[in-house]
Amino acid sequence: MAETPQDPKIEPTEASAVPPAPPVPPVGTPTAALSPELQVAAAELAQVGDETGEPVDVPKDMTAGEIATVKRFARFRAFFAKHGHLLWWLHSAYAMTFGAFVMMYAAEGYDRARWMVVLLCAGWLVIVMFFRHFGQGRGQKDRVTDAKSKLRFYVMTTALKNLYQSMLFFLVPFYWKAATLDADNRFFLYLLGLLALLSTVDVVFDQVLMRYKAPASVVYLFILFACLNLVLPAIFPDTRTLVTLLAAAALATVVFFTMHVPFKNLLKPAWFFALVAAVGMAVFIAYAGRRGIPPVPMYVAVGAVGPTLLPDGRLSMHVSALHESLITEMHAITDVVTPGGRGDNLLHVWRHRGLEVQRGASEPAVDPPPGSVRLRSTLRSFHIPSDRTGPWSIDVVTEDDQLVGRVEFEVIQ
């Protein structure tokens, strides 16, 4: 009987090694009727974790179309993860454009300032509701989990962001007119402008103001004070600027207190006296710092100085520089716009090289422009120093020494 030849035993070499088998999809993945691309999608889908990082199983009844849809959604999320920073910058550009339109709206007239009361009330309500509902710091993440809470979080943050931007950009034109850029009150304008710009940067707003209650409420306190300082003269015309300033500080402090202390606690003597002390401190700080706050809504629209007057009381010439031989006496005329009424007595303060030379009540001049008061004063020869060269200025100030505006000229040799 012939022996059956046996196949020689072939030892596997490195070149003929069997390639590794493809990864087996997790249990429950429908791969039998899927194309190779969808099989890969199903395998990847099984490795996608939830928000806690734990992997999830692919449902057994998931169809090829559902897997493809999830795959497209994953690509959509990957696009936002890769280019999200560009989209945030586009949103910031939109916020800047929105702010520009708000400033244009504010420039239409002071009568529109009354709408700020509505924005202030809405801002206070949203801030209180937001932090009471979502908390602050790391605790926010624990409360924003499902789709409904995320939607509420997004809606409230967007509303609050638009409220902050609306109020800040609305204030800028009024404080720009009232501020004097070479005086101390310019820093109030700078802070206001800085906050307006930061309100358009989503990273700052979302990671700081919307994350922690303290900075959000402090910024709102500043905005509230600045708004009330502007709005109160529109509600109560002919109010003295200092009274408006102190009332704005007191009201802003009360609102700030209610953001951190429940109303029922204010009925307790300790909390009530704490509120009274806080209001008193705020009023004192506002009074002490009144020179550093522009006296909105007043501002100097036109100011001029000259050596002689015409018979009708107008200046014969407007000068910015003149020779010392021409100075025997000097005259200044300023037009002060007073949309909030004439609750203040205004003075002209003449200064030479920053030192006060003459202070006194200015005389109302004839034919002022509508909505303004025209003031005139004269620097007499006996007040002019022997060395009269150098920079001169005429400050328009309130009786409480708040600077409304400044006219400057130079005396040369």
Order of alpha helices (4+ residues) and beta strands (2+ residues): alpha-alpha-alpha-alpha-alpha-alpha-alpha-alpha-alpha-beta-beta-beta-beta-beta-beta-beta-beta-beta
